[in-house]
């Protein structure tokens, strides 16, 4: 199956940033690993348990294996997020995180280089407003509910 078959949000331009980062965050939240991915966070996914010696008690060895299983499960979910980033970022933008292997680092590198600035966002809103304004000034036959939707959209853009 292709990326489009899965309906994944792609990062091909600066304009895609908001939808793309939201889709990455949604995936991480669904997998309960956002705290390890959040660019503003500090928590890291690391396994710190020390492997017990062969002479350790059965209880200690079992506890270690349980901790290892929990870590492996978390790591698998974290790797899903990392794989999704690699799958959905266009080749041109991958250069921004070359050599960075952790999710947080990738997101920070992409945000620093691709995330639209406030000026970009303001220009996008202005362009959308002008487009809607032109559409409203063109006489078109539309049904009542569509007319209401257009006027509501215009109202929200002008505020």
Beta strands, then each sheet from edge to edge (+ up, - down):
end
